[in-house]
Amino acid sequence: MTWEFELIGDGFSLTEGPAWDGSGLLFTDINNSRVMRYVPASGGLTVFREKTERTNGLMFDKDGRLYGCSQNRGAIVRFEPDGSMRTIAGEYEGKRLNSPNDLAIDDRGRIWFTDPRYDDLAPPAELEHMSVYRLDPGAGETWEIERVTYDTTRPNGILVSPDQSELFVSQAGPTADEKRELRAYPIRDTGVLGRPRVVHNFHPYRSIDGMCFDSNGHIIAAAGNSAGGPGPMVYVFEQSGRIFETHPTPVDSPTNVTFGGPDLSTLYLTTIGGHLFRAETDRRGLLHFPKP
């Protein structure tokens, strides 16, 4: 099936973090520090939250609480019902996080997130590395942070496999000397990661920015640009690394994808250029929340 991408919103600064809430799609307008909401039933586009301090990735936990990666705050945050934005974690070993980018939540409620740095719009860097972290929920509102990668230079998109056995991470360095790979790290019982396998090597072209799973366990990934190689694309990968399908995008530099709609068969796509697209697919999304 060919996926036809329909433009449903544009004119934003840089769109990211698509997250389906059951009846509408949330996505981030990063440089305008807003979370937007699109309602397919009416076609309406409204502002869901403002002053998000350049929040990037979004994700719901199994209880429907919305978490995000606030780049300017340098923190993983939770959007509270009263309109506030609570910091869950904002430092590692006493130093401010770089610029949290994307996150995944596993079945145990742990938050895994990437902490790269791609621009100088956030406050000055304090850490000397760009890593992946795990947040373990503790008593009350406490969280324990643990660094879990020591081999990443610019981690970006992140997923926990449906069987909870692997952590998929996009190593997405923009410079020629950085690796551009989709990696799968075994998750040990303790939460420590094992040595990764390279699922796909994108070098020298643009690696994956954001990704999600379908109900068959395929990875749906936004990657590439017009600078070379296959170009801007939504890939369908088997977890082994085999490319199952490719779907060219109508504009350059896709950033992220997620499924939505009544049966989770509509794919939503965001872009560096500030667009929101959707495509009807022959697939069904696998979301942590809400369940179809």
C-alpha positions in Angstrom: 0.0 0.0 0.0 1.3 3.4 -0.9 1.0 6.0 1.9 -0.4 9.3 0.7 0.6 12.1 3.1 -2.0 14.8 3.5 -0.9 18.2 4.9 -3.1 19.2 7.8 -1.1 21.9 9.4 1.9 24.1 8.7 3.5 27.5 9.5 5.0 26.2 12.8 8.6 26.6 13.8 9.7 22.9 14.0 7.2 20.2 14.8 8.0 17.1 16.9 6.7 14.8 19.6 3.4 13.5 18.1 1.3 11.7 20.8 -2.2 10.5 20.3 -4.5 11.2 23.4 -7.5 9.1 22.3 -9.4 11.7 20.3 -6.7 14.1 19.2 -3.1 14.5 18.3 -0.7 16.5 20.5 2.6 17.7 18.9 5.2 20.2 19.8 5.9 23.5 18.1 9.4 23.5 19.6 10.8 27.0 19.0 7.5 28.7 19.8 7.5 26.7 23.1 4.0 25.3 22.5 2.2 22.0 22.5 -0.5 22.0 19.8 -3.6 19.7 19.5 -5.2 18.6 16.3 -8.7 17.1 16.4 -9.5 15.1 13.3 -13.2 15.0 13.9 -13.4 18.8 13.5 -10.1 19.6 11.8 -9.4 22.0 14.6 -5.9 23.1 15.6 -5.6 24.7 19.0 -2.9 25.5 21.5 -2.8 22.9 24.3 0.1 24.3 26.4 2.3 27.4 26.1 5.6 28.4 27.7 7.0 24.8 27.4 10.6 25.9 27.3 11.1 24.3 23.9 9.7 20.9 24.7 10.5 18.3 22.1 9.4 14.7 22.6 6.1 13.8 24.3 4.8 10.5 25.6 1.9 9.3 27.7 2.4 6.7 30.4 0.0 3.9 30.9 -2.2 6.0 33.2 -2.5 8.8 30.7 0.0 11.3 32.3 1.8 13.3 29.7 5.6 13.6 29.9 7.9 15.7 27.8 11.5 16.6 27.0 12.0 20.3 27.8 15.2 21.4 26.0 15.6 24.9 27.5 14.8 23.7 31.0 17.2 20.8 30.5 14.7 18.4 32.1 12.2 15.6 31.7 8.9 17.2 32.7 5.3 16.2 33.4 2.3 18.3 32.2 -0.1 18.5 35.2 -3.9 18.9 35.0 -3.6 22.3 36.6 -1.5 23.6 33.6 1.8 23.5 35.4 4.9 21.7 34.1 6.6 19.6 36.9 10.3 18.8 36.6 10.9 15.0 37.0 14.7 15.1 36.4 16.9 18.0 35.4 20.5 17.1 36.3 23.0 14.3 36.4 25.7 14.2 39.1 25.0 17.8 40.0 25.2 19.1 36.4 22.3 20.4 34.2 21.2 18.0 31.5 22.1 19.0 27.9 18.9 19.2 26.0 16.6 16.2 26.5 15.2 15.2 23.1 13.0 12.1 23.1 11.7 9.5 25.6 10.2 6.1 26.0 8.3 4.6 28.9 8.5 0.9 29.6 6.0 -1.5 31.3 7.5 -0.9 34.7 7.0 2.9 34.5 10.6 3.6 33.9 11.4 6.5 31.6 14.3 6.2 29.1 15.4 9.3 27.4 18.1 10.8 25.1 20.1 13.9 26.0 22.0 15.2 23.0 22.6 18.8 22.0 22.0 20.1 18.5 22.0 23.9 18.9 23.0 26.7 21.2 19.4 27.8 22.0 19.4 26.1 25.4 21.6 27.3 28.3 25.3 26.6 28.1 26.3 22.9 28.4 27.6 21.6 31.7 28.0 17.9 30.9 30.9 16.6 28.8 28.9 13.8 27.2 25.6 13.2 25.3 24.1 10.0 26.7 20.9 8.0 27.3 19.4 7.8 30.8 16.9 5.8 32.7 14.6 7.3 35.3 13.3 4.9 38.0 10.2 5.9 39.9 10.7 6.0 43.7 8.5 6.8 46.7 6.1 9.6 46.2 7.3 12.0 43.5 11.0 11.0 43.6 12.9 9.6 40.6 16.4 8.1 40.4 18.5 8.9 37.4 21.0 6.5 35.9 23.3 7.0 32.9 23.0 3.9 30.6 25.1 4.6 27.5 28.8 5.6 27.3 29.1 5.1 23.5 26.7 7.7 22.2 27.6 11.1 20.8 24.2 12.4 19.7 21.4 10.0 20.7 18.0 11.0 19.4 14.9 8.8 18.9 14.3 6.0 21.4 12.0 3.0 21.8 11.6 0.1 24.2 10.8 -3.1 22.3 7.3 -4.6 22.9 8.8 -7.5 24.8 10.9 -5.1 26.9 14.1 -6.9 26.0 15.8 -4.2 23.9 16.3 -0.4 23.8 16.3 1.0 20.3 18.3 4.2 20.1 19.1 6.4 17.1 22.7 7.6 17.1 22.2 10.6 14.9 25.4 12.7 14.8 25.2 15.6 12.3 29.0 15.8 11.7 30.9 13.6 9.3 33.0 11.9 12.0 29.9 10.8 14.0 28.2 7.5 13.6 24.6 7.5 12.2 23.1 4.2 13.3 20.0 2.6 14.7 21.2 0.5 17.6 19.5 -2.1 19.8 20.8 -2.5 23.3 19.9 -5.5 25.4 18.1 -4.5 28.6 19.3 -6.6 31.5 17.1 -7.3 34.5 18.9 -4.6 36.5 18.2 -2.0 33.8 21.8 -1.9 32.7 22.3 -2.1 29.0 24.4 -4.7 27.2 26.6 -4.3 24.1 24.4 -3.0 21.2 23.9 -4.4 17.8 23.7 -2.2 14.8 20.2 -2.5 13.3 20.9 -0.2 10.4 23.8 2.0 9.4 22.6 5.3 7.7 26.1 6.8 7.3 26.8 9.2 5.6 23.2 10.2 5.4 20.8 11.6 8.0 19.8 9.0 10.6 16.5 8.4 12.3 15.1 11.3 14.2 11.9 9.8 15.7 10.2 6.4 15.5 7.3 4.3 16.9 6.1 0.7 16.7 3.2 -0.9 14.9 1.2 -3.7 16.3 3.4 -6.3 14.4 6.5 -5.0 16.2 7.8 -3.2 13.1 9.7 0.0 13.7 8.2 3.0 11.8 11.0 5.6 11.5 11.4 9.2 10.2 14.8 9.7 8.6 16.8 11.2 5.8 16.8 14.5 3.9 17.4 15.8 0.4 21.1 16.2 0.9 21.7 12.7 -0.5 21.0 9.0 -0.3 17.4 7.7 -0.3 16.1 11.2 0.7 13.4 12.1 3.2 11.6 8.9 4.1 9.4 7.0 6.5 11.0 3.5 6.9 9.3 0.3 8.1 12.0 -1.8 9.7 11.8 -5.3 11.1 13.6 -5.4 14.5 16.3 -7.5 12.8 17.1 -4.5 10.6 15.5 -5.7 7.4 13.8 -2.8 5.6 10.3 -3.9 5.0 8.9 -0.8 3.3 9.9 2.8 2.4 7.5 5.7 2.0 9.0 9.0 0.7 7.7 12.1 2.5 6.4 15.2 0.6 8.8 17.6 2.3 12.3 17.5 3.6 13.6 16.2 6.9 10.8 14.3 8.6 11.2 14.4 12.4 8.8 12.0 14.1 5.8 9.7 13.6 3.0 8.1 15.7 -0.3 6.4 15.0 -3.7 7.7 15.9 -7.3 7.5 14.9 -10.1 5.2 16.2 -8.3 2.1 15.2 -4.7 3.5 15.3 -4.2 3.1 11.6 -3.6 6.8 10.8 0.1 7.8 10.8 0.9 11.3 11.8 4.2 12.9 10.7 6.1 16.0 11.8 9.0 17.8 10.1 11.8 20.2 10.6 10.0 22.7 8.4 7.1 22.9 10.8 4.5 20.7 9.1 1.9 18.2 10.3 0.9 15.4 7.9 -1.2 12.3 8.1 -1.5 9.2 6.0 -4.0 6.4 6.1 -2.1 3.1 6.3 -2.6 -0.7 6.3 -0.9 -0.9 9.7 -2.0 -0.4 13.3 -0.1 1.5 15.9 1.2 0.0 19.2 0.7 2.7 21.8 1.4 2.6 25.6 -1.7 4.7 26.0 -4.5 4.8 25.1 -5.4 1.3 24.2 -7.7 1.0 21.2 
